[in-house]
Amino acid sequence: MTQPNSSEPRYVVVTQTPIELCQFLKFGGLTDSGGKAKQAISDGQVLLNGAVETRKGKKLAAGDRVTFAGQTIMVAN
């Protein structure tokens, strides 16, 4: 088994998918509030599966990878 490092994503388990991108940023601990999550998305600071995503309500499914501020989290269920 490999040792975790900062470049490996952290899995965040959600009970129901799909989940909205702004909700997942907050739930996954990448932002302190929903407002900060929405602002970061609007400003083009969030990557979804390696591409800039500016839709706050974008629905995520298991396996989607979200990156913000150098941290990556993945949707797991």
C-alpha positions as CSV (number, residue, x, y, z in Angstrom):
1,M,0.0,0.0,0.0
2,T,1.3,3.4,-0.9
3,Q,1.8,6.2,1.6
4,P,-0.7,9.1,1.2
5,N,0.8,12.4,0.0
6,S,-0.5,15.8,-0.9
7,S,-0.8,15.0,-4.6
8,E,-3.2,12.1,-3.9
9,P,-6.9,12.9,-3.7
10,R,-8.8,12.5,-0.4
11,Y,-12.1,10.5,-0.8
12,V,-15.2,12.2,0.7
13,V,-18.1,9.8,1.2
14,V,-21.6,11.3,0.4
15,T,-24.8,9.5,1.2
16,Q,-26.6,10.7,-1.9
17,T,-25.4,11.4,-5.4
18,P,-25.6,13.6,-7.3
19,I,-24.4,16.4,-5.1
20,E,-23.9,20.0,-6.2
21,L,-20.4,21.2,-6.7
22,C,-20.8,24.1,-4.2
23,Q,-22.2,21.8,-1.6
24,F,-19.4,19.3,-2.1
25,L,-16.7,22.0,-1.6
26,K,-18.2,22.9,1.7
27,F,-19.0,19.3,2.8
28,G,-15.5,18.2,1.8
29,G,-13.9,20.9,3.9
30,L,-12.2,22.9,1.1
31,T,-14.2,26.0,2.0
32,D,-15.6,27.3,5.3
33,S,-19.0,28.3,3.9
34,G,-21.3,27.9,1.0
35,G,-20.8,31.5,0.1
36,K,-17.0,31.0,-0.2
37,A,-17.5,27.9,-2.3
38,K,-19.8,29.8,-4.7
39,Q,-17.4,32.7,-5.0
40,A,-14.4,30.4,-5.7
41,I,-16.4,28.6,-8.4
42,S,-17.6,31.8,-10.0
43,D,-14.0,33.1,-10.0
44,G,-12.8,30.0,-11.9
45,Q,-10.7,28.7,-9.1
46,V,-12.2,25.2,-9.0
47,L,-11.3,22.3,-11.2
48,L,-13.7,19.5,-11.9
49,N,-11.9,16.4,-13.4
50,G,-9.0,18.7,-14.4
51,A,-11.0,21.4,-16.1
52,V,-12.2,24.8,-14.8
53,E,-15.9,24.6,-13.7
54,T,-17.9,27.7,-13.1
55,R,-21.4,26.2,-12.6
56,K,-22.2,26.2,-8.9
57,G,-25.0,23.8,-9.3
58,K,-23.0,21.3,-11.4
59,K,-24.1,17.8,-10.3
60,L,-21.3,15.5,-9.2
61,A,-21.3,11.7,-9.3
62,A,-19.1,9.1,-7.7
63,G,-15.6,9.3,-9.0
64,D,-15.6,13.0,-9.8
65,R,-12.4,14.8,-8.8
66,V,-12.6,18.4,-7.4
67,T,-9.5,20.5,-6.9
68,F,-9.3,23.9,-5.1
69,A,-6.4,25.7,-3.4
70,G,-4.0,22.8,-4.2
71,Q,-6.2,20.1,-2.6
72,T,-8.1,17.4,-4.4
73,I,-11.1,15.5,-3.1
74,M,-13.1,12.8,-4.8
75,V,-16.7,11.9,-4.6
76,A,-17.2,8.4,-3.0
77,N,-20.4,6.7,-1.9
